[in-house]
Amino acid sequence: MSVRRHIHTSGIPVLCVHCEARHRGVCGALDPDNLVGLAKTCSRRQIESGVELIGDAQAVDSYSNLLSGVVKLTKSLSDGRQQIVGLQFAPHFLGRPFKVESSINAEAVTVVTLCSFPRAAVERMMKGSPEFEHRLLKQTLNELDEAREWLVTLGRKTASEKVASFLLMIARNIDSSVDPVARSASFDLPLTRAEISDFLGITNETVSRQLTQLRADGVIRIENTRHVMVDSMSRLRSMAMPSLSQKTDSLDRL
């Protein structure tokens, strides 16, 4: 037991000791020697809300661990319109390995903290640590699963279920005290009403109306327009899921 403790605590770079990316992110796959090597190439920085982190069609020369804050991912059309296609939370890995050019825009929607590495350093780690490469693949597959779930939300859920699903996602990812059996949550909305409506494919008025209804039903409380308190996570989860009768009706229509 003493040897095991020594392996997992000795030789860890100071920056990595309490880092969430080491405990819950991709860097958890690296041994102390690899962590030291990667830490020598890293740069940690805080970025204000509204700053573009990655541009569409931009050459990929670095990757980052998102240590705090929220990043929105968008796709742009030729006429300038944008669609929010995803959100990333700490300790997500920001960037797509094996691509030389970005196909999305990434923008900080809150103040974010990034730990960034040169592309070459990350690619060396992938070659030298199969477990590190496995972690990156696992995160990519998790994001694919989440994208598919979100397609169900956008394509099949009602407006009230969409808004409840959005709040549930934020609660699970922003409030670090929330776990699968947590009873309550508290967080600031990272997106504006307009951004939420874009993300959910409904109007601003519908978003506001559904938030008002959730508040009237006692599912949430809102302070200063952005701070949300969920007293019952189980109630919010039930609001986010289609009812059995709606499922039955859908099957009957097939």
C-alpha positions in Angstrom: 0.0 0.0 0.0 2.9 2.4 0.8 4.4 1.7 -2.6 1.1 2.4 -4.3 0.8 5.7 -2.4 4.3 6.6 -3.4 3.7 6.0 -7.1 0.6 8.2 -7.2 1.9 11.2 -5.1 5.7 11.4 -5.7 7.1 13.4 -8.5 3.9 15.1 -9.5 4.4 18.7 -10.8 3.1 21.4 -8.4 0.7 22.7 -11.0 -0.8 19.2 -11.5 -1.2 18.1 -7.8 -4.7 19.6 -7.3 -5.7 19.9 -11.0 -9.0 18.5 -12.0 -7.7 17.5 -15.4 -5.3 15.1 -13.6 -8.0 13.7 -11.3 -10.9 13.5 -13.7 -9.5 14.4 -17.1 -7.2 13.0 -19.7 -4.0 13.7 -17.7 -5.1 11.1 -15.2 -3.7 8.5 -17.6 -0.2 9.9 -17.3 2.4 8.6 -14.8 4.6 11.2 -12.9 7.4 11.1 -15.5 5.0 11.9 -18.4 3.3 14.6 -16.3 6.6 16.2 -15.7 7.4 16.1 -19.4 4.0 17.6 -20.4 4.1 20.2 -17.6 7.4 21.6 -19.0 5.5 22.5 -22.2 2.3 23.8 -20.7 1.1 27.4 -20.2 -1.8 28.3 -17.9 -3.9 31.3 -18.6 -7.2 32.9 -17.7 -9.4 34.2 -20.5 -12.3 36.6 -20.3 -15.8 35.8 -21.5 -16.5 36.5 -25.2 -12.9 35.7 -26.4 -12.6 33.3 -29.3 -10.4 30.4 -28.4 -10.5 28.5 -31.7 -11.6 29.8 -35.0 -13.3 27.9 -37.8 -10.7 26.7 -40.4 -7.9 27.8 -38.0 -4.7 25.7 -38.1 -4.4 23.5 -35.0 -1.1 24.1 -33.2 -2.1 23.5 -29.6 -4.6 21.8 -27.3 -5.9 22.7 -23.9 -7.4 21.3 -20.7 -10.4 23.4 -19.7 -9.8 23.8 -15.9 -12.7 26.1 -15.1 -15.5 27.9 -16.9 -17.7 27.1 -19.9 -16.9 27.1 -23.6 -19.5 27.2 -26.4 -18.9 25.4 -29.7 -20.4 26.9 -32.8 -20.7 26.2 -36.5 -20.9 29.1 -39.0 -22.7 29.3 -42.3 -21.3 31.2 -45.3 -23.8 34.1 -44.7 -22.5 34.6 -41.1 -25.2 32.8 -39.2 -24.1 30.6 -36.3 -25.5 27.6 -34.5 -24.4 26.6 -31.1 -23.6 22.9 -31.4 -22.2 22.1 -28.0 -20.9 23.2 -24.6 -17.7 22.1 -22.9 -17.1 22.1 -19.2 -14.1 21.5 -16.9 -12.1 19.3 -17.1 -12.8 18.7 -20.9 -10.0 18.5 -23.4 -10.4 21.3 -25.9 -9.4 20.5 -29.4 -9.5 17.6 -31.9 -6.4 15.4 -32.1 -5.3 14.2 -35.6 -6.8 17.3 -37.3 -4.6 19.9 -38.8 -7.4 22.4 -39.1 -10.4 23.3 -36.8 -13.9 22.8 -38.1 -15.6 24.7 -35.3 -15.5 27.9 -33.4 -14.8 27.8 -29.7 -15.6 30.8 -27.5 -15.4 31.4 -23.8 -18.9 32.2 -22.5 -17.7 32.7 -18.9 -14.2 33.5 -17.6 -12.2 30.3 -18.3 -8.9 28.9 -17.2 -6.9 26.9 -19.8 -3.8 24.7 -19.5 -2.5 24.6 -23.0 0.1 22.4 -24.7 1.8 22.4 -28.1 0.3 20.0 -30.6 3.6 18.2 -30.9 3.8 17.5 -27.2 0.4 16.0 -27.0 1.0 13.8 -30.1 4.2 12.5 -28.4 2.2 11.6 -25.3 -0.3 9.8 -27.4 2.4 7.7 -29.0 4.2 7.0 -25.7 1.1 6.4 -23.5 -1.6 4.2 -24.9 -3.7 5.0 -21.8 -3.5 8.7 -22.6 -4.7 8.1 -26.2 -7.4 5.8 -24.8 -8.6 8.6 -22.5 -8.8 11.0 -25.4 -10.8 8.5 -27.5 -13.1 7.9 -24.6 -13.9 11.6 -24.2 -14.5 11.8 -27.9 -17.0 8.9 -27.8 -18.7 10.4 -24.7 -19.1 13.7 -26.6 -20.6 11.7 -29.5 -23.1 10.0 -27.2 -24.0 13.4 -25.7 -24.5 14.8 -29.2 -26.9 12.0 -30.0 -28.8 12.5 -26.8 -29.0 16.2 -27.6 -30.5 15.4 -31.1 -33.3 13.6 -29.2 -33.8 16.7 -27.1 -34.0 19.0 -30.1 -36.0 16.7 -32.3 -38.5 15.0 -30.0 -38.9 16.9 -26.7 -41.4 19.7 -26.0 -40.3 23.2 -25.2 -40.7 22.7 -21.4 -38.6 19.4 -21.6 -35.9 21.2 -23.7 -35.5 23.9 -21.1 -35.5 21.4 -18.2 -32.9 19.3 -20.1 -30.7 22.3 -20.6 -30.9 23.2 -16.9 -30.2 19.6 -15.9 -27.1 19.5 -18.1 -25.8 22.8 -16.6 -26.5 21.7 -13.1 -24.6 18.4 -13.6 -21.6 20.1 -15.1 -21.1 23.4 -13.4 -22.0 22.7 -9.8 -19.1 20.5 -8.8 -21.1 19.4 -5.7 -23.7 17.7 -7.9 -23.5 13.9 -8.3 -26.0 11.5 -9.8 -27.9 11.3 -6.5 -27.7 14.9 -5.5 -30.9 16.5 -4.2 -30.2 20.1 -5.1 -27.9 22.4 -7.2 -27.0 26.0 -7.6 -25.3 27.7 -10.6 -25.1 30.8 -12.8 -26.5 30.4 -16.3 -23.5 30.6 -18.7 -25.6 31.5 -21.7 -27.9 34.5 -22.3 -31.6 33.9 -23.1 -30.8 34.5 -26.8 -28.0 31.9 -26.7 -30.2 29.4 -24.9 -33.0 29.8 -27.5 -30.4 29.3 -30.2 -29.0 26.2 -28.5 -32.5 24.7 -28.0 -34.1 25.8 -31.3 -36.9 27.8 -29.7 -37.7 31.5 -29.4 -36.4 33.8 -26.6 -40.0 34.3 -25.5 -40.5 30.6 -25.2 -37.3 30.2 -23.1 -38.5 33.0 -20.8 -42.0 31.5 -20.5 -40.7 28.1 -19.7 -38.3 29.4 -17.0 -41.2 31.3 -15.5 -43.3 28.2 -15.5 -40.6 26.1 -13.8 -40.2 28.8 -11.2 -44.0 29.0 -10.7 -44.1 25.2 -10.3 -41.4 25.4 -7.6 -38.8 23.4 -9.6 -36.3 26.2 -9.7 -35.6 29.6 -8.1 -33.9 32.4 -10.0 -32.0 35.4 -8.5 -30.6 38.4 -10.5 -31.8 36.8 -13.8 -28.8 34.4 -14.0 -28.4 32.6 -10.8 -30.5 29.4 -10.7 -31.2 27.2 -7.6 -32.7 23.7 -8.0 -34.2 22.5 -4.8 -35.1 19.1 -6.2 -32.9 17.5 -8.8 -35.3 14.6 -9.1 -38.2 16.9 -10.0 -36.0 18.6 -12.6 -35.0 15.2 -14.0 -38.7 14.2 -14.3 -39.5 17.5 -16.1 -36.7 16.8 -18.6 -37.9 13.3 -19.5 -40.9 12.7 -21.9 -43.9 11.2 -20.1 -44.9 7.6 -20.7 -48.1 8.7 -22.3 -46.2 10.8 -24.8 -44.0 7.9 -25.7 -47.1 5.7 -26.1 -48.7 8.3 -28.4 -45.6 8.4 -30.5 -45.6 4.7 -30.9 -49.2 4.6 -31.8 -48.5 7.1 -34.6 -45.9 4.9 -36.2 
